[in-house]
Amino acid sequence: MKRDKLKIIVMGTPDFAVATLKTLVENDYDIVGVITAPDRPAGRGRKLNESAVKTYALANGLNVLQPTNLKDGDFVKELKSLEANLQVVVAFRMLPEVVWSMPKYGTFNLHASLLPNYRGAAPIHWAIMNGEKVTGVTTFFIDEKIDTGAIILQEATAVLEDETVGSLHDKLMHLGSELVLKTVALIQHDEAQTTIQPETENIKTAYKLNKDNCKIDWTLELETIYNKIRGLNPFPGAWCHLLNGDDKFQIKIFKVGKEREKHTYDYGALIIANNALKVAVRDGYISIAEIQLPGKRKMDAKSLLNGYEFNKNAKML
């Protein structure tokens, strides 16, 4: 049975959310409001920077709200005045109950993992960092906790051997926008069937990224290091220290390869040969294709070796 015409509010901030908003607009759904983060100062000039969602919404004549406090009475009143009967949330912050419980047909979220695994802030990163072979996207109705609500739909996809967070982000962004479209159609026809998320001891978590969990530990196994670096490439980037003679400084490493081979080098030792740069680890080498020194742009290893001199005992720490 088809329900009343949907009047939808979309909540989101980054590019990942734009794909969903764009898909709904292009499929002629009535978007009565777009909620996104307030403009924030960025860059050396501290110029106010608007979110990707706001840029798209304004370009398409959509009504944009940018609350600083989602519990604020004036915002809640304005939200009610839009008379939405469905809210779609993609890459946004946690909603108070007064907001998520407001629409007649509920509020659902698109999450970039196969829930219940990888609840949290960085599901795409952690899927790669943990060496997953399969991940996906999930739509679920929001409840009072984070990413725990009843599942509506899921779609899986393979994680390729050389996948980076950048490539997987784009893959899941498009897969997710199509899943939202299917979910909205089910809700519109009152055909959405939900599944309660199982609670087991082995659920994996998508912890918020910080300086500590983005640091490379060169004493770990080859596969673990390789997965970590590609799971942080191109954002925010895996980092470590480079010890070169008396100089020690922080660098970022992006594109890498791996070579499984026995050797007698210390972990972290740098091996330079044939315009190539690699790092000795427990069961092989990490070959560095793209690196960034302090105050410099990313560069390929060959360019680095053309203009930078390494001490023969240089190593990664």
C-alpha positions as CSV (number, residue, x, y, z in Angstrom):
1,M,0.0,0.0,0.0
2,K,1.4,3.3,-1.1
3,R,1.7,5.9,1.7
4,D,1.3,9.7,1.6
5,K,3.7,11.5,-0.7
6,L,7.1,11.6,0.9
7,K,8.4,14.9,2.1
8,I,12.1,14.2,2.9
9,I,14.8,15.9,4.9
10,V,18.3,14.9,4.2
11,M,21.1,15.3,6.8
12,G,24.7,15.1,5.9
13,T,28.0,17.0,5.5
14,P,30.7,15.5,3.3
15,D,30.9,14.3,-0.4
16,F,29.8,10.9,0.7
17,A,26.4,12.4,1.6
18,V,26.1,14.5,-1.6
19,A,25.8,11.3,-3.8
20,T,22.7,10.3,-1.8
21,L,21.1,13.8,-1.9
22,K,21.8,14.0,-5.7
23,T,20.3,10.6,-6.3
24,L,17.1,11.5,-4.4
25,V,16.8,14.9,-6.3
26,E,17.4,13.2,-9.7
27,N,14.6,10.7,-8.9
28,D,12.2,13.5,-8.2
29,Y,11.7,13.1,-4.5
30,D,10.5,16.1,-2.6
31,I,13.4,17.3,-0.5
32,V,11.8,19.9,1.9
33,G,15.1,20.6,3.8
34,V,18.8,19.8,4.0
35,I,20.5,19.9,7.3
36,T,24.3,20.2,7.3
37,A,27.2,21.4,9.5
38,P,27.8,25.1,10.0
39,D,30.4,26.8,7.8
40,R,33.9,26.5,9.4
41,P,37.1,28.5,9.0
42,A,39.8,26.7,7.0
43,G,43.2,27.5,5.5
44,R,45.7,30.1,6.4
45,G,43.2,32.9,5.8
46,R,40.6,31.2,8.0
47,K,38.1,31.8,5.3
48,L,34.7,30.2,6.0
49,N,34.3,27.0,4.2
50,E,30.9,25.5,3.5
51,S,30.2,21.7,3.4
52,A,30.0,19.8,0.2
53,V,26.3,19.1,1.0
54,K,25.5,22.8,1.4
55,T,27.3,23.6,-1.9
56,Y,25.2,21.0,-3.8
57,A,21.9,22.0,-2.0
58,L,22.2,25.7,-2.7
59,A,23.1,25.0,-6.4
60,N,19.9,23.1,-6.7
61,G,17.7,25.5,-4.9
62,L,17.1,23.5,-1.8
63,N,16.3,24.8,1.7
64,V,19.4,24.6,3.9
65,L,19.6,24.7,7.7
66,Q,22.9,24.7,9.6
67,P,22.2,24.3,13.4
68,T,25.0,24.4,15.9
69,N,22.9,22.7,18.5
70,L,20.4,20.0,17.3
71,K,18.5,20.3,20.6
72,D,18.0,24.1,20.3
73,G,14.3,25.0,20.6
74,D,14.3,27.3,17.6
75,F,15.9,24.7,15.4
76,V,13.5,22.0,16.5
77,K,10.6,24.4,15.8
78,E,11.9,25.2,12.3
79,L,12.4,21.5,11.6
80,K,8.8,20.7,12.6
81,S,7.6,23.5,10.3
82,L,9.0,21.7,7.3
83,E,6.4,19.0,7.9
84,A,8.7,16.2,6.7
85,N,7.5,12.6,7.1
86,L,10.9,10.9,6.5
87,Q,14.4,11.9,7.4
88,V,17.5,10.4,5.7
89,V,20.9,10.7,7.5
90,V,24.3,10.2,5.8
91,A,27.6,11.0,7.4
92,F,26.2,13.4,10.0
93,R,26.4,13.7,13.8
94,M,24.4,11.9,16.4
95,L,20.8,13.0,16.6
96,P,18.8,13.7,19.7
97,E,15.5,11.8,20.1
98,V,13.5,14.9,19.6
99,V,14.9,15.1,16.1
100,W,15.0,11.4,14.9
101,S,11.6,10.6,16.3
102,M,9.9,13.5,14.6
103,P,8.8,12.2,11.2
104,K,5.8,10.0,10.7
105,Y,7.7,7.3,8.7
106,G,10.9,7.5,10.8
107,T,14.5,8.5,10.4
108,F,17.0,6.1,8.7
109,N,20.8,6.2,8.4
110,L,23.1,5.0,5.7
111,H,26.3,3.5,7.2
112,A,29.4,2.4,5.2
113,S,29.7,-1.1,6.7
114,L,27.9,-4.3,7.0
115,L,26.4,-3.7,10.5
116,P,26.8,-4.7,13.3
117,N,30.5,-4.7,12.4
118,Y,32.3,-1.3,12.2
119,R,29.9,0.8,14.0
120,G,31.5,4.2,14.6
121,A,33.2,7.1,12.9
122,A,35.6,5.5,10.4
123,P,34.1,2.2,9.0
124,I,35.8,2.5,5.6
125,H,39.3,3.0,7.0
126,W,39.0,0.1,9.5
127,A,37.6,-2.4,7.0
128,I,40.8,-2.0,5.0
129,M,43.1,-1.6,8.0
130,N,41.8,-4.9,9.4
131,G,42.3,-6.7,6.0
132,E,38.6,-7.4,5.3
133,K,37.9,-9.0,1.9
134,V,34.2,-7.9,1.9
135,T,32.4,-4.8,3.2
136,G,29.3,-2.9,2.2
137,V,26.6,-0.5,3.2
138,T,23.6,-0.7,5.5
139,T,20.4,1.3,6.0
140,F,18.8,1.2,9.4
141,F,16.3,3.1,11.5
142,I,18.0,5.3,14.0
143,D,17.5,4.7,17.7
144,E,19.0,6.2,20.9
145,K,22.4,4.6,20.4
146,I,25.1,4.9,17.7
147,D,24.6,2.6,14.7
148,T,22.6,0.1,16.6
149,G,19.1,0.5,15.0
150,A,17.0,-2.1,13.1
151,I,18.5,-3.0,9.7
152,I,16.4,-2.3,6.6
153,L,18.8,-3.2,3.7
154,Q,22.4,-4.2,3.2
155,E,24.6,-4.5,0.1
156,A,28.0,-6.1,0.1
157,T,31.0,-5.5,-2.1
158,A,34.5,-6.9,-2.4
159,V,37.5,-5.1,-1.0
160,L,40.3,-5.5,-3.6
161,E,43.8,-6.4,-2.7
162,D,45.2,-3.0,-3.5
163,E,42.1,-1.0,-2.4
164,T,42.7,2.3,-0.6
165,V,40.3,4.2,1.6
166,G,39.9,6.6,-1.3
167,S,38.8,4.1,-3.9
168,L,36.6,2.2,-1.4
169,H,35.0,5.4,-0.2
170,D,33.9,6.2,-3.8
171,K,32.7,2.7,-4.4
172,L,30.6,2.7,-1.2
173,M,29.3,6.2,-1.8
174,H,27.6,5.2,-5.0
175,L,26.5,1.8,-3.7
176,G,25.1,3.6,-0.7
177,S,23.1,6.1,-2.7
178,E,21.4,3.3,-4.6
179,L,20.7,1.5,-1.4
180,V,19.0,4.6,0.0
181,L,16.9,4.9,-3.2
182,K,15.7,1.2,-2.6
183,T,15.1,1.9,1.1
184,V,13.0,5.0,0.4
185,A,10.9,3.1,-2.2
186,L,10.2,0.4,0.4
187,I,9.2,3.0,3.0
188,Q,7.0,4.7,0.5
189,H,5.1,1.5,-0.2
190,D,5.0,0.4,3.4
191,E,7.1,-2.6,2.6
192,A,10.2,-2.0,4.7
193,Q,11.0,-5.1,6.8
194,T,13.6,-4.7,9.5
195,T,16.1,-7.1,11.2
196,I,17.3,-6.4,14.8
197,Q,21.1,-6.2,14.9
198,P,22.7,-9.2,16.5
199,E,24.9,-8.5,19.6
200,T,27.9,-10.8,19.8
201,E,31.3,-10.6,21.5
202,N,33.2,-10.4,18.2
203,I,31.7,-7.2,16.7
204,K,34.5,-5.1,15.2
205,T,34.5,-1.3,15.9
206,A,35.3,1.6,13.7
207,Y,37.1,3.7,16.2
208,K,37.6,7.4,15.6
209,L,41.0,8.0,13.9
210,N,43.6,9.8,15.9
211,K,47.4,10.4,15.8
212,D,48.1,7.2,17.8
213,N,46.1,4.8,15.6
214,C,47.4,6.3,12.4
215,K,51.1,5.7,13.3
216,I,52.9,2.9,11.6
217,D,54.6,0.2,13.7
218,W,57.4,-1.2,11.6
219,T,57.8,-4.2,13.9
220,L,54.4,-5.7,12.9
221,E,53.9,-8.2,10.1
222,L,54.1,-7.2,6.4
223,E,50.4,-7.6,5.7
224,T,49.3,-5.7,8.8
225,I,51.5,-2.7,7.9
226,Y,50.4,-2.8,4.2
227,N,46.8,-2.8,5.2
228,K,47.2,0.1,7.6
229,I,48.9,2.3,5.1
230,R,46.4,1.7,2.3
231,G,43.6,2.0,4.8
232,L,44.7,5.6,5.5
233,N,45.5,6.6,1.9
234,P,44.8,9.3,0.8
235,F,43.2,10.6,4.0
236,P,44.4,11.2,6.7
237,G,47.6,9.4,5.8
238,A,49.7,6.9,7.8
239,W,52.7,8.5,9.5
240,C,56.0,7.6,11.2
241,H,59.3,9.1,12.0
242,L,62.3,9.1,9.7
243,L,65.7,8.9,11.3
244,N,68.3,10.2,8.9
245,G,71.7,10.7,10.4
246,D,71.2,13.2,13.3
247,D,67.8,14.3,11.9
248,K,64.5,12.8,13.1
249,F,61.3,14.1,11.7
250,Q,57.7,13.0,11.0
251,I,56.7,11.9,7.5
252,K,53.5,10.5,5.9
253,I,53.4,7.5,3.6
254,F,50.7,7.0,1.1
255,K,50.9,4.6,-1.8
256,V,52.9,1.4,-1.1
257,G,53.5,-2.1,-2.4
258,K,54.6,-5.3,-0.5
259,E,57.3,-7.9,-1.1
260,R,57.2,-11.1,0.9
261,E,60.9,-12.2,1.3
262,K,63.2,-13.3,4.1
263,H,66.0,-10.9,5.0
264,T,68.4,-10.0,7.8
265,Y,67.8,-6.3,8.0
266,D,66.6,-4.6,11.2
267,Y,62.9,-3.7,11.2
268,G,62.4,-0.2,9.7
269,A,65.8,-0.2,7.8
270,L,65.7,1.7,4.5
271,I,66.9,-0.1,1.4
272,I,67.6,2.1,-1.6
273,A,68.4,0.6,-5.0
274,N,67.5,1.2,-8.6
275,N,65.6,4.5,-7.9
276,A,63.4,2.5,-5.5
277,L,62.8,2.9,-1.7
278,K,61.7,0.1,0.6
279,V,61.4,-0.6,4.3
280,A,62.4,-3.8,5.9
281,V,59.7,-5.4,8.1
282,R,59.2,-8.7,9.8
283,D,58.5,-10.9,6.8
284,G,59.5,-8.8,3.8
285,Y,59.6,-5.2,2.6
286,I,57.1,-2.4,2.2
287,S,58.0,-0.6,-1.1
288,I,57.2,3.1,-0.9
289,A,55.6,4.7,-4.1
290,E,54.4,7.9,-2.6
291,I,55.7,9.8,0.4
292,Q,55.4,13.3,2.0
293,L,58.2,15.1,4.0
294,P,57.4,17.9,6.4
295,G,56.4,21.1,4.7
296,K,56.5,19.4,1.3
297,R,53.9,18.0,-1.1
298,K,53.4,14.3,-1.8
299,M,56.0,13.0,-4.2
300,D,56.9,9.6,-5.7
301,A,59.9,7.8,-4.5
302,K,62.0,8.4,-7.6
303,S,61.5,12.2,-7.3
304,L,62.4,12.1,-3.6
305,L,65.6,10.1,-4.3
306,N,66.6,12.6,-7.0
307,G,66.6,15.5,-4.5
308,Y,67.1,14.1,-1.1
309,E,70.1,12.3,0.3
310,F,69.7,9.4,2.8
311,N,72.3,8.4,5.3
312,K,73.4,4.8,4.9
313,N,71.9,3.9,8.3
314,A,68.6,5.8,7.7
315,K,65.6,4.0,9.1
316,M,61.9,4.4,9.8
317,L,60.8,4.5,13.4
